[in-house]
Amino acid sequence: MRVRRPRAPIRTLEAQHRDAILRHLLALGERDRYLRFGYAAQDEHIRRYVDGLRFGLDEVFGIFNRRLELIAMAHLAYMVSPERGSDSAEFGVSVSAHARGRGYGHQLFGRAVVHARNHGVRYLYIHALSENAPMLRIARSAGAAVVQHAGESECHLELPPADFESHVSELIEEEVARTDYWLKACRRGWRRLVRWLAARG
């Protein structure tokens, strides 16, 4: 029988978290960078990607551990076209190697889907290498259509419109995640103070 893990608090990331995002992505191994970005991303490529994140336009979501290290993140990038405006978005996700197997990728995808619905997105896309089995499992489990071509896969999911439940669930989840982050920050600050007092003592 498979044990169901509790959901991790997922909060919206802001420009102030740019350094945490950079540390998370730079810590990814060569293989993980290749699967996340679709090419062998070097440090300078990752720095340009992080510098180009459009906070306030796109959405970035993250999961922090108790030390306030970002261990998983997702990027929901809006795709603007002259014909349809911004009713489409693309999803990308990364999880630190030591934090895998906990369902964080699925949870971040679910969080992104709810947010996308609540902001009028009708079509969610995932572009992934065909060898990226975890990403394709996430897409297929959500009912996305997957088209494979020349080693790459494009996943397309049509989202239902927002409803009262989707709006309320997003508000609650964001508030829970922000409270969790604040408590972790307080605990970290308290531990630092205790160590500082002990060192002086």
N, C-alpha and C positions, 0 to 999 in steps of 0.2 A: 504493500500500500504506500503510495507516494505521500510524503508529508507536505502539507501546504504551508509555505513560508508566509509570514506576515508581510504586508506591503511596506516598502521602504518609503519614508517621507521624501517627496519629490518637490522641489521648489523651483520657481522661476529664477534664472540667473540674470544678473544685470552687469553693467559695465564694470562695476567694482569687483566682479569675480573674474575678470579677464586673466589675471595672473594665475588663479587656480585652474582655469581652463587650460592655459598654456602648460602648466606643470603636468596636468593629467595627460594631455596629448603627447607631450615630449617623452613621457615615461612609457608610451606604447612601444612595443618591439617592432622590428622591421616588418614582420609578417602582419601584425595587427594594423600597422599604418597602411600597408598595401590594401588590406581588406576594407578599411574604413574609408580611404580616399580614392581607391581605385588605381593608385599608382604608388611608386616607391617614394613616399613623401619624406623629404629631408627636413632637418630642423628649420631651415629658412622658409620652406614651404608652409610648415605648420605655423610659424610666427606670422607669416602673411595672412594665413587663413584666420587666425585669432584676431589680428589687427583689423581684419575686414568684417568681423561679425557685426551685424546691423541691429544692435540692441535698440528696442523701441519700434522696430519694424518687424524683424523676424522674432522668433521665440527660442530661447535656449533653456533647457531644463536640466537639473542636476541632482545627484544623490551624494551626500557627504557622509563620511564615517564619523566616529566619535571624536576624532582628532581634527575634524573640519577639513579633511582631505577629500577632494572631489574624486570619487571612484567610478562614477558613471555619468554620462551626459548625452543629451539628445539635442539636435538642431532641427527646428522646423522652419524651413526657408520658404517664404511666399514667392510664388511664381507669377509675375505680373505680365499680362499680355494685353494688347490693344483691344482684342475682341471680347475677352471675358473679364478683364480687370484682374483681381487677385483672388479668384475662387479656387485656386490650385496651390498646393504646397508640396515641398519635397522633405522627406524625413531621413535623417542620418543619426547613427548612434555609435557610441564606443563605451566599453566597460574595461576597467583595469583588470589585468590578468588574474590577480589574486582575489578578485571579487566576482568571478564568473560562476555560473551554476546556481545562482540565487534568483534568477528570473528578472534581473534588473532591466535587461533589454526589452522584454515584454511589458514590464511596468511603465517604462518610459514611453514606449509606443502607445500604450493605452492613454497615458496622460496627454500625449501630443494629439491623439485623435479627438479627445474630448475638447481640448482647447481649440483645435481646428474647426470642429463643428460649431462651437460657440462663437466663432468669428467668421462664419459664412463660407468656410472652405467646403467645396463639394467633392474635390478630387485630390487624393493623397497619393504621391508617387514615391517609390523607392528605387533608386538606381544602385545596383550592386553587382559585383562579380559573381558569376554563376557558381564559383567555388565557395562563396560566402554562405555556407549552409545555415548558420544561426540566423542571419538576417532574412534568408528566404523562408525559414520556418516561422519567423515572426509574421512575415507578410501573408503566408498561406494560412496560418492559424486565424488571421483576421478576415479571411475570405477574399484576399486580393487576387486579381488575375495576374499571372506571371508569364511573361514572354521572354524567352531566351534566344540570344543571337550573338554569335561570334565571341563566346566566353563571357558575355555580360547578360544581365537580367534586368528587365524593367517590370516593376510591380505597380499595379494600378488598383486603387481602392476607392469606390464611390461611397461617400459618407452620407448618413442620414442627416436631416436638418436638426438643429439644436432644439432642445425642449427644456422644460422646467428642471427636470432631474439632472441634465447635463450641466446646466448653469450652477445649480446648487452644489453638485458634487465637486466641480472645479473650485468654487469658492472655499468649500470646507477643506479640500486637500491642500490648497495653497496656504491657508491659515495654519493648518496642522504642521506643514513643512516649515513655515517660517518660525513657528513656536519651537519646533524641534531644533532648528538651527540656532536660535537664540539661547536655548538651554545648553546646547553643546558649547557655545561660545562662553557662556557663564562658567561652566564646569572647567573649561580649559583655562580661563582667566584665574579661577580660584586655585587650580593646581599650580599655576605659575607663581601665584602669590605665596602659596605654602612653601614652594621650593626656594623662593627668594628669602623668605623669613628664616627658613632652616639654614640657608647658607650664611646668613648674617648672625645666626644664633650661637 
